[in-house]
Amino acid sequence: MMWLYVYLITDFLLIARFFILYAIRLASICLFPTVRDVLCYFEASLNFYVNTIQSYLLLAFNICRYKQIVSNRNIYIEKPRLIVLIHLLIYILPALNIVVQFVTNLSQIWRRRGGSCDVQYVSIIVQIYNLFVIYIIPVSLNIVVLGLGIRNFSSIKGVFSQQIIYLRRKRQRILLLQTLTFYSIWLLLWSPNILAFQFTNANSDPAIVTLLLSYIEIAIDPAIMAIIDIRFLITWQTLWKKFKRHGQIGIAP
């Protein structure tokens, strides 16, 4: 569940990025050149950075859940240092990847008056490399881990009780439905933005459409999290009840 909480925090960062940059443009704020350059790098690279983090957060979540299903072990309690190390690697390595590409001029900032800042790559090889890092590798590993988890969970080897077999197969169907629902929505709304980011300008019509799909995915992420982890559903229900209770108190005569 830790990974999913961090995933939702990264969603908040993308939303904050949108409103901060929108407010600056709407207010026509005059900024120092250095501040303007920093914001331009921030606008151009944060989307790529956060989406890379999200890919590997979901991979880490699925690996930990796989260990819990297969070995019935709570890796969060058994190996807290490993969990912390994985967190640091997920946050640091994508940032280093972006910094190295800018420093070595493999990528450059593209900006025009009135347009959004974007990253421009000097070679198709860099774009393909980034596509592997942010999309192909994590998505492929996620599919492998999920497949192994479902296969192991559906195994009835050594089980002779028909009731246990029935309950296990029922749970397997639920798990499969949850997984397919989540990843179908995630890939349908998230993938176009990742693919477009590498090969189109952020100000083009295709990039704007795919970015809109990405924000739709962000908006429904809390509901998706409730699908794959019942604890999120319980949390949302508790928060909703508290919100309704405070609302009723506020309008009481």
C-alpha positions in Angstrom: 0.0 0.0 0.0 3.0 2.3 0.6 3.8 2.3 -3.1 0.3 3.3 -4.0 0.3 6.2 -1.6 3.5 7.5 -3.1 1.9 7.0 -6.6 -1.0 9.2 -5.6 1.5 11.8 -4.3 3.2 11.9 -7.7 -0.3 12.4 -9.3 -0.6 15.5 -7.0 2.8 16.8 -8.2 1.6 16.6 -11.9 -1.6 18.5 -11.0 0.4 21.1 -9.0 2.7 21.5 -12.0 -0.2 22.2 -14.2 -1.8 24.9 -11.9 1.5 26.6 -11.1 2.5 27.0 -14.7 -1.1 28.0 -15.7 -1.2 30.6 -12.9 2.2 32.1 -14.0 1.0 32.4 -17.6 -2.4 33.7 -16.7 -1.0 36.4 -14.5 1.8 37.3 -17.0 4.3 37.5 -14.2 7.6 39.1 -15.1 10.4 36.8 -13.9 14.2 37.0 -13.8 15.9 35.2 -16.6 17.4 32.6 -14.2 14.0 31.9 -12.6 12.4 31.7 -16.1 15.1 29.1 -17.2 14.6 27.0 -14.1 10.8 27.0 -14.6 11.3 26.1 -18.2 13.4 23.1 -17.3 10.9 22.2 -14.6 8.0 22.3 -17.1 9.8 20.3 -19.8 11.3 17.5 -17.7 8.9 17.0 -14.7 6.3 15.1 -16.7 8.9 12.6 -18.0 10.5 12.3 -14.5 7.2 11.7 -12.7 5.9 9.2 -15.2 9.1 7.3 -15.0 8.7 7.1 -11.2 5.1 6.0 -11.5 6.1 3.1 -13.8 8.6 1.7 -11.3 6.4 2.4 -8.3 3.8 0.1 -9.8 6.5 -2.5 -10.6 7.7 -2.4 -7.0 4.2 -2.7 -5.7 3.5 -5.8 -7.9 6.7 -7.4 -6.9 6.0 -6.9 -3.1 2.5 -8.2 -3.6 3.8 -11.2 -5.5 6.1 -12.0 -2.6 3.2 -11.8 -0.2 1.0 -14.1 -2.3 3.7 -16.7 -3.0 5.7 -16.8 0.2 3.2 -15.3 2.6 5.9 -12.9 3.7 5.6 -9.2 4.6 8.7 -7.8 2.9 8.0 -4.3 4.3 8.6 -5.6 7.9 11.3 -8.2 7.0 13.5 -5.9 4.9 12.8 -2.2 5.6 16.3 -1.1 4.5 15.8 -2.7 1.1 12.4 -0.9 0.7 14.1 2.4 1.6 16.9 1.7 -0.9 14.4 0.9 -3.6 12.6 4.1 -2.9 15.8 6.1 -3.2 16.8 4.4 -6.5 13.4 5.0 -8.0 13.6 8.7 -7.2 17.3 9.3 -7.9 18.1 7.3 -11.1 15.4 8.9 -13.3 16.6 12.3 -12.2 20.2 11.4 -13.0 19.1 10.1 -16.4 17.5 13.5 -17.2 20.4 15.5 -15.9 23.0 13.5 -17.8 21.1 14.0 -21.0 20.9 17.7 -20.6 24.6 18.0 -19.5 25.8 16.0 -22.5 23.5 17.8 -24.9 21.7 14.6 -25.8 18.5 16.6 -25.0 17.9 20.3 -25.2 15.1 22.7 -24.1 12.7 23.8 -26.8 10.8 27.0 -26.1 8.9 29.6 -28.1 7.0 32.7 -26.9 3.5 31.8 -25.9 4.2 28.0 -26.0 5.0 25.4 -23.4 8.6 24.4 -22.8 9.5 21.0 -24.2 12.5 18.6 -24.4 14.0 18.2 -27.9 16.2 15.2 -28.5 19.2 15.3 -30.8 19.0 11.6 -31.8 16.3 9.0 -32.4 18.5 6.6 -30.4 18.0 8.7 -27.2 14.3 8.7 -27.8 14.2 4.9 -28.2 16.4 4.5 -25.1 14.0 6.7 -23.0 11.1 4.7 -24.4 12.7 1.5 -23.1 13.4 3.1 -19.7 10.0 4.7 -19.0 7.7 2.3 -20.8 8.9 -1.0 -22.3 11.0 -2.3 -19.4 8.6 -1.5 -16.5 5.4 -2.5 -18.4 7.0 -5.8 -19.6 8.2 -6.7 -16.1 4.8 -5.8 -14.6 3.1 -8.2 -17.0 5.6 -10.9 -16.2 5.2 -10.4 -12.4 1.4 -10.3 -12.6 1.4 -13.4 -14.8 3.5 -15.3 -12.3 1.4 -14.2 -9.4 -1.9 -15.2 -11.0 -0.4 -18.6 -12.1 0.9 -19.3 -8.6 -2.3 -18.2 -6.9 -4.4 -20.4 -9.2 -2.3 -23.5 -8.5 -4.1 -26.3 -6.6 -1.1 -28.6 -6.3 -1.2 -30.4 -3.0 -4.7 -29.1 -2.2 -7.4 -31.8 -1.8 -10.2 -29.8 -0.1 -12.9 -28.9 -2.7 -13.9 -25.9 -0.6 -10.4 -24.5 -0.5 -10.1 -25.1 -4.3 -13.3 -23.3 -4.9 -12.3 -20.3 -2.7 -8.9 -20.2 -4.3 -10.3 -20.2 -7.8 -12.9 -17.5 -6.9 -10.1 -15.3 -5.4 -8.1 -15.9 -8.6 -10.9 -14.7 -10.8 -11.4 -11.6 -8.6 -7.6 -10.9 -8.7 -7.5 -11.4 -12.5 -10.5 -9.1 -13.0 -9.0 -6.4 -10.7 -5.6 -6.6 -12.5 -7.1 -6.5 -16.0 -9.4 -3.6 -15.1 -6.6 -1.6 -13.6 -4.0 -2.1 -16.3 -6.4 -1.8 -19.2 -7.5 1.7 -17.9 -3.9 2.6 -16.9 -2.4 1.6 -20.3 -5.2 3.1 -22.3 -5.0 6.5 -20.7 -1.3 6.6 -19.7 0.5 5.1 -22.6 -0.5 7.6 -25.3 1.1 10.5 -23.3 4.3 8.5 -22.8 4.6 7.7 -26.4 3.7 11.1 -27.6 6.1 12.8 -25.2 9.1 11.2 -26.8 8.2 11.9 -30.5 5.9 15.0 -30.6 6.2 18.6 -29.5 4.3 19.4 -26.3 2.4 22.2 -28.2 1.1 20.0 -31.0 -2.5 18.8 -31.1 -1.6 15.1 -30.6 0.5 15.9 -27.5 -2.3 18.0 -26.0 -4.9 15.3 -26.5 -2.7 12.6 -25.0 -1.9 14.9 -22.1 -5.6 15.4 -21.5 -6.0 11.6 -21.4 -3.2 11.5 -18.8 -5.0 14.0 -16.6 -8.2 11.9 -16.9 -6.2 8.9 -15.7 -5.0 11.0 -12.7 -8.6 12.0 -11.9 -9.7 8.4 -11.7 -6.6 7.0 -10.0 -8.2 7.0 -6.5 -11.0 4.8 -7.8 -8.5 2.6 -9.6 -6.5 2.2 -6.3 -9.7 1.2 -4.6 -10.1 -1.6 -7.1 -6.7 -3.1 -6.6 -6.5 -2.6 -2.8 -9.7 -2.8 -0.7 -7.9 -0.7 2.0 -8.1 2.3 -0.2 -11.8 1.8 -0.7 -12.3 1.6 3.1 -10.2 4.8 3.5 -12.2 6.7 0.8 -15.5 5.6 2.5 -14.2 6.7 5.9 -13.2 10.1 4.5 -16.5 10.5 2.7 -18.5 9.8 5.9 -16.4 12.3 7.8 -16.9 14.9 5.1 -20.7 14.4 5.1 -20.7 14.6 8.9 -18.9 17.9 9.0 -21.1 19.2 6.2 -24.2 18.4 8.1 -22.8 20.1 11.2 -21.9 23.2 9.2 -25.5 23.6 7.8 -27.3 22.7 11.1 -29.3 25.7 12.4 
